[in-house]
Structures are given as structure tokens and as C-alpha cells.
Amino acid sequence: IRVELGLNQPLYKQYFDYVGQIVRFDFGRSWATKQTIGQMILGRSLEDSPILASLSLTLPVFLLNILLSIIIALVLTQVRGSFLDQSTMVSCLAAMSISSLAYILFLQYYLGYKLALFPISGWDPSFFGRWEYLILPILIFVILSLGGKILFYRTIFLDEIYQDYVRTARSKGLGTKSVLFKHILRNALIPIITLEVLSMPFLILGSIL
């Protein structure tokens, strides 16, 4: 077995052999199913691919998080210092302080079990059938990750609001929507894109819970 697996070779040779296999997308073979790992990741067909199943959950969450957090953060910058702004910030901090497992159990119990609005488990590999099982996990995921992004985006937008170019735009008589979307949002995209690019591996890795 040591010879078959190459464990009798020096460590440096084992390492370079391993890196070479990764470059060739050769991840070895499962001892349990005797299939190659590549086949297990891709699945027998496109519909039952684990990667596609993971992206079916994480991609809508990713897009919804960006859209909702930007909209809410922009609104908060316009009512900064108000009761709505302060209460939303407190709610976001409180939401971030609660364990993700608590959200999962609570929403599964009440929305899935008590109210029977969504199935708690199961999977339909067809494109249209899978959404019945995805709505609840997507909802949980969005609630989990929305608070931190709202606070982050709000801080970015507030930094931009006090810049000279915003005062110049307002002095020219531009409306609130034009200032928000054509000026503030455009200039705030650099840190936003940086944050979202760093979270891209999450789309592929998915989430076990």
C-alpha cells in the first residue's frame, strides 16, 4: 500500500507529485466508491452535480446580499442619525452576535415545521423543482450575512458623502437619486468589489450547515 500510494518516496517528491496531480485536476480516487474524486465532484450529469447544487444556493444569496445591503445602506446614509438609522445599526449588531446555528434551528422549526411553509430536508435535482428546497436556506443565509455588510457599506457611503465632489454635485442642483447612484455609489464600488471578490471562494465551497 505504501508503494502504491507513493508513501515510500521522500516527502519533497510526494509533495511535487501531489501538486502535479492538482494541476492536472487529478484528485485521486475514493476508497469508498472507487470513483475518481473528479467524477464525484462533477456528478453523473449536470443536474445532479454537487457544484451546481452548491451554486444554486450560494449564487442567489450572493446577489441578494449585495443588492439588499447596498439599498439599505444607501437609505441609512440619507437618514443618518435618525431613529431608523440607529435602530437598524443596533439590529445589525445584534443579528451578527447570534450564532448561525440558532437561525438555522429557529427558522427551520417555525417556518418549516410549525407553519409548514417550506420543506426542511430533501432535494430535487431538476432546475425548477430545486427552488422549493432552496427558498428556506437562501432566506437563512441572507439573514445571516446581511447585518455585517449593511454596516460596512454604510460606513463606506458615509465616507463618500462628505467628500468635496458630493458637495459640488449638490451645489449644481443634482437630485438625491442622481448624487447617490451616479456619484456616491460609483466611487464606493472599489472597496465593495474588493470585499465581494474576497468572498468569491465561498460560492464554490458552499456551506455544509
C-alpha positions as CSV (number, residue, x, y, z in Angstrom):
1,I,0.0,0.0,0.0
2,R,2.9,2.4,0.8
3,V,4.4,1.7,-2.6
4,E,1.0,2.1,-4.4
5,L,0.3,5.4,-2.7
6,G,3.8,6.7,-3.1
7,L,4.3,7.0,0.7
8,N,7.7,5.3,0.4
9,Q,9.1,8.3,-1.6
10,P,10.8,11.3,0.1
11,L,8.5,14.0,1.3
12,Y,9.6,16.5,-1.2
13,K,8.8,14.1,-4.1
14,Q,5.4,13.2,-2.6
15,Y,4.7,17.0,-2.4
16,F,5.6,17.7,-6.0
17,D,3.7,14.6,-7.2
18,Y,0.7,15.9,-5.3
19,V,0.9,19.4,-6.8
20,G,1.4,17.9,-10.3
21,Q,-1.9,15.9,-9.8
22,I,-3.8,19.0,-8.7
23,V,-2.6,20.9,-11.8
24,R,-3.9,18.1,-13.9
25,F,-7.2,18.1,-11.9
26,D,-6.4,14.6,-10.7
27,F,-7.6,14.5,-7.1
28,G,-7.2,10.7,-6.7
29,R,-9.8,8.0,-6.2
30,S,-12.3,7.4,-3.4
31,W,-11.6,4.4,-1.3
32,A,-15.3,4.0,-0.5
33,T,-16.9,4.3,-4.0
34,K,-13.8,3.6,-6.2
35,Q,-14.8,6.6,-8.3
36,T,-12.4,9.4,-9.1
37,I,-12.8,12.4,-7.0
38,G,-13.3,14.5,-10.2
39,Q,-16.3,12.3,-11.1
40,M,-17.8,12.7,-7.6
41,I,-17.5,16.5,-7.7
42,L,-19.0,16.8,-11.2
43,G,-21.7,14.2,-10.8
44,R,-23.1,11.8,-13.3
45,S,-24.9,14.6,-15.1
46,L,-25.2,18.4,-15.0
47,E,-28.5,18.2,-12.9
48,D,-27.0,16.1,-10.1
49,S,-23.7,17.9,-10.0
50,P,-22.7,18.9,-6.4
51,I,-21.1,22.0,-7.7
52,L,-24.3,23.1,-9.4
53,A,-26.3,22.3,-6.3
54,S,-24.0,24.4,-4.2
55,L,-24.1,27.3,-6.6
56,S,-27.9,27.1,-6.7
57,L,-27.8,28.1,-3.1
58,T,-24.8,30.4,-2.8
59,L,-25.2,32.4,-6.0
60,P,-28.7,33.8,-5.2
61,V,-27.6,34.5,-1.7
62,F,-24.5,36.4,-3.0
63,L,-26.6,38.5,-5.4
64,L,-29.4,39.2,-2.9
65,N,-26.9,40.2,-0.2
66,I,-25.2,42.7,-2.5
67,L,-28.5,44.2,-3.7
68,L,-30.2,44.4,-0.4
69,S,-27.2,45.6,1.6
70,I,-26.4,48.4,-0.9
71,I,-30.0,49.6,-1.0
72,I,-30.5,49.6,2.8
73,A,-27.0,51.2,3.4
74,L,-27.8,54.0,0.9
75,V,-31.2,54.6,2.6
76,L,-29.5,54.7,6.0
77,T,-26.9,57.3,4.9
78,Q,-29.8,59.6,3.9
79,V,-31.4,59.3,7.3
80,R,-28.2,59.1,9.3
81,G,-28.5,59.9,13.0
82,S,-32.3,59.2,12.9
83,F,-34.1,56.6,14.9
84,L,-34.4,54.4,11.9
85,D,-30.6,54.6,11.3
86,Q,-29.7,53.9,14.9
87,S,-32.2,51.1,15.4
88,T,-31.1,49.4,12.2
89,M,-27.5,49.6,13.3
90,V,-28.3,48.1,16.7
91,S,-30.4,45.3,15.0
92,C,-27.5,44.5,12.6
93,L,-25.0,44.2,15.5
94,A,-27.5,42.1,17.5
95,A,-28.1,39.9,14.4
96,M,-24.3,39.4,14.0
97,S,-24.0,38.4,17.6
98,I,-26.4,35.4,17.3
99,S,-25.0,32.0,16.4
100,S,-25.7,30.9,12.8
101,L,-27.0,27.6,14.2
102,A,-29.6,29.5,16.2
103,Y,-31.0,31.0,13.0
104,I,-31.0,27.6,11.2
105,L,-32.8,25.8,14.0
106,F,-35.3,28.6,14.7
107,L,-36.3,29.3,11.1
108,Q,-36.4,25.6,10.3
109,Y,-38.6,24.9,13.3
110,Y,-41.1,27.7,12.8
111,L,-41.2,28.2,9.0
112,G,-40.5,24.6,8.1
113,Y,-42.1,22.5,10.8
114,K,-44.7,24.7,12.6
115,L,-46.0,26.6,9.7
116,A,-45.1,24.0,7.0
117,L,-44.2,26.8,4.5
118,F,-41.0,25.1,3.3
119,P,-39.6,21.5,3.3
120,I,-36.9,21.0,6.0
121,S,-35.0,18.5,4.0
122,G,-34.8,16.8,0.6
123,W,-33.7,17.8,-2.8
124,D,-35.0,17.8,-6.4
125,P,-32.2,17.9,-9.0
126,S,-34.4,19.4,-11.7
127,F,-33.9,23.1,-12.3
128,F,-37.5,24.2,-11.4
129,G,-38.0,21.6,-8.7
130,R,-35.0,22.5,-6.6
131,W,-36.3,26.0,-5.7
132,E,-38.9,24.6,-3.3
133,Y,-36.0,23.3,-1.2
134,L,-33.7,26.3,-1.7
135,I,-36.0,29.2,-0.5
136,L,-35.6,28.5,3.2
137,P,-31.8,28.0,3.1
138,I,-31.5,31.2,1.0
139,L,-33.6,33.1,3.5
140,I,-31.5,31.9,6.4
141,F,-28.2,32.7,4.5
142,V,-29.3,36.2,3.6
143,I,-30.4,37.0,7.2
144,L,-27.1,35.6,8.5
145,S,-24.8,37.7,6.3
146,L,-26.8,40.9,5.8
147,G,-26.0,42.7,9.0
148,G,-22.3,42.9,8.6
149,K,-22.5,44.1,5.0
150,I,-25.0,46.8,5.8
151,L,-22.7,48.2,8.5
152,F,-19.7,48.0,6.2
153,Y,-21.4,49.6,3.2
154,R,-23.0,52.3,5.4
155,T,-19.5,53.3,6.6
156,I,-18.2,53.4,3.0
157,F,-21.1,55.6,1.8
158,L,-20.8,58.0,4.8
159,D,-17.1,58.5,3.9
160,E,-18.1,59.4,0.4
161,I,-21.0,61.7,1.3
162,Y,-18.6,64.2,3.0
163,Q,-16.3,64.4,0.0
164,D,-15.9,67.6,-2.0
165,Y,-17.3,66.1,-5.2
166,V,-20.6,65.4,-3.5
167,R,-21.0,68.9,-2.2
168,T,-20.1,70.1,-5.7
169,A,-22.8,67.9,-7.3
170,R,-25.4,69.1,-4.8
171,S,-24.5,72.7,-5.4
172,K,-25.1,72.1,-9.2
173,G,-28.7,71.2,-8.3
174,L,-28.5,67.5,-8.9
175,G,-31.2,65.4,-7.2
176,T,-30.7,62.9,-4.4
177,K,-31.0,59.9,-6.6
178,S,-28.5,61.2,-9.1
179,V,-26.0,62.0,-6.3
180,L,-26.5,58.6,-4.7
181,F,-26.3,56.4,-7.7
182,K,-24.1,58.3,-10.2
183,H,-21.6,59.7,-7.8
184,I,-21.5,58.1,-4.3
185,L,-22.2,54.5,-5.4
186,R,-19.8,54.7,-8.3
187,N,-16.9,55.9,-6.2
188,A,-17.7,53.4,-3.4
189,L,-17.6,50.4,-5.7
190,I,-13.8,49.9,-5.3
191,P,-14.0,48.7,-1.6
192,I,-17.3,47.0,-2.3
193,I,-15.9,44.9,-5.2
194,T,-12.8,44.2,-3.1
195,L,-15.0,42.7,-0.3
196,E,-17.1,40.7,-2.7
197,V,-14.1,39.3,-4.6
198,L,-12.7,38.0,-1.3
199,S,-16.0,36.2,-0.7
200,M,-16.0,34.5,-4.1
201,P,-14.4,31.3,-2.8
202,F,-17.5,30.9,-0.6
203,L,-19.6,30.5,-3.8
204,I,-17.6,27.4,-4.8
205,L,-17.0,25.9,-1.4
206,G,-20.6,26.3,-0.3
207,S,-21.7,25.7,3.2
208,I,-22.3,22.4,5.0
209,L,-24.7,23.8,7.5
